[in-house]
């Protein structure tokens, strides 16, 4: 039984109930009260606890010493979160505020990096607020506000995710929408997409096409989840691609048209297979149509274009890829581990 998650869900319900009493919008983030301060303290105490738990189960030194070699207290921030940040880049992770009962519009209230600077003592906005309220409830009551509470709750949510099993779930074939709340009614996290690949003879994580993760909130450092192929499917994709490339290479070697084209156009020897095939097919069609100049009708342009594509498809083999079973996907926690094996 995951007691940390149970405690988090109870705190989250109290936050949601608070939003029924106070209208959560951009103008209200500095609203404070004794009750909000109490929730902030309870949330931060839970953050301390789960941080130390994660630190311990990931091999952290539970008996730290000072510069003189004397035993000292274990700090949840500069010891625990710092070590976890080195492993997982927690201070860069993004948490989104998505509750339908919150009415924030400003990006700074919707897109949070709740553990930013929390690996340092006396730093991190909600962490400084927690220390202030804990040590001087009356004098620092205004630090116990909605904005700091939500950031602390987001930090606790994030740490709870990293306390889950590394594999979150299998993803159904054809799925485009993924539940990224992971049980929260307030927050969600972002997914690093690792399913668009540049196929090649050698494949690993460098084969992942990065254009699908182009925004700052979607980088490998900022994301909490990874959508990837299973290792078995990744190996099969690579195996089928290599098999098809062997067939393709044989088709090239046996194509008299490609041989003749390259003999007439030695400048194409450095170009890609796609470029060679398309240019060869288009030139063949031009000759067939008797076109020698640049003046071409729209209709003939389309005919020539399709001829190039037909030549390409006649050379490149997709037989093994098409016969292969649909690739299986899985959703995992992003712990900066290698996503795919090196093949």
Buried (B, 14 or more C-beta within 10 A) or exposed (E): EEEBBEBBBEBBEBBBEBBEEEEBBEEBBEBBBEBBBBBBBBBBBBBBBBBBBBBEEBEBEEEEEEEEEEEEEBBBBBBBBBBBBEBBBBBBBBBBBBBEBBBBEEEEBBBBBBBBBBBBEEEBBBBBBBBBBBEEBEEBBBBBBBBBBBBBBBBBBBBBBBBBEEEBEEBEEEEEEBEBBBBBBBBBBBBBBBBEBEBBEEBBBEBBEEEEBEEEBBBBBBBBBBBBBBEEBBBBBBBBBBBBBEBBEEBBEEBEBBEEBBEEBEEBEEEEBEEBBBBBBBBBBBEEBEBEEEEBEEEBEEBBBEBBBBBBEEBBBEEBBEEBEEBBBBBBBBBEEEBBEEB
